[in-house]
Amino acid sequence: AFWQHPLQPDGIYYPARNDPSRKSLALFDRAASTLNIVDSTCLADPSNEKLVADLINTYNFSLIDDLIT
């Protein structure tokens, strides 16, 4: 419904499910032409080890090995 809305929003900004005091952003692909990525890294990159550990501890998450299907 948001995608098809006459105002054609670029995305949705909403309270994060696991922490409503923080915000989440979902962008539609039509916004891509107006964005410039200035830095990008994968969360699995070793340089993000502390960040991932902090997120896991803050939200009481855990990591699992690859699932075998």
C-alpha positions as CSV (number, residue, x, y, z in Angstrom):
1,A,0.0,0.0,0.0
2,F,2.8,2.4,0.8
3,W,4.6,1.6,-2.5
4,Q,1.4,2.3,-4.5
5,H,0.4,5.5,-2.5
6,P,-0.1,8.5,-4.9
7,L,2.6,10.5,-3.0
8,Q,5.1,7.7,-3.8
9,P,7.2,7.8,-0.5
10,D,10.8,6.6,-0.8
11,G,10.4,4.4,2.3
12,I,9.1,4.1,5.8
13,Y,10.6,5.4,9.1
14,Y,9.3,3.6,12.1
15,P,10.0,2.5,15.7
16,A,12.3,-0.5,15.8
17,R,10.5,-3.7,16.8
18,N,13.2,-4.8,19.3
19,D,13.8,-1.3,20.7
20,P,11.0,1.2,20.2
21,S,13.2,4.0,21.6
22,R,15.2,3.6,18.3
23,K,14.1,4.0,14.7
24,S,14.3,1.8,11.7
25,L,14.2,2.7,8.0
26,A,13.0,0.7,5.1
27,L,13.8,2.2,1.7
28,F,12.1,1.3,-1.5
29,D,14.2,0.6,-4.5
30,R,12.9,3.7,-6.2
31,A,15.0,5.8,-3.7
32,A,18.2,4.3,-5.0
33,S,18.8,7.0,-7.6
34,T,18.9,9.7,-4.9
35,L,21.2,7.9,-2.6
36,N,25.0,7.9,-2.5
37,I,26.8,5.2,-0.5
38,V,29.8,6.7,1.1
39,D,30.9,3.7,3.2
40,S,29.8,0.1,3.3
41,T,30.9,-3.0,5.2
42,C,29.4,-6.4,6.0
43,L,28.5,-7.0,9.6
44,A,30.5,-10.3,9.3
45,D,33.7,-8.2,8.6
46,P,36.2,-8.6,11.5
47,S,36.3,-4.8,11.9
48,N,32.7,-5.0,13.1
49,E,33.3,-7.6,15.8
50,K,32.7,-5.1,18.7
51,L,29.6,-3.6,17.1
52,V,28.1,-7.1,16.6
53,A,29.0,-8.1,20.2
54,D,27.4,-4.9,21.5
55,L,24.2,-5.6,19.5
56,I,24.0,-9.2,20.7
57,N,24.5,-8.2,24.3
58,T,22.1,-5.2,24.2
59,Y,19.2,-7.1,22.6
60,N,20.0,-10.5,24.1
61,F,20.4,-12.1,20.7
62,S,22.7,-15.0,19.7
63,L,24.4,-16.2,16.6
64,I,23.7,-19.6,15.1
65,D,25.8,-21.6,12.7
66,D,24.6,-21.9,9.1
67,L,21.4,-24.0,9.0
68,I,21.6,-27.3,7.0
69,T,18.5,-27.8,5.0
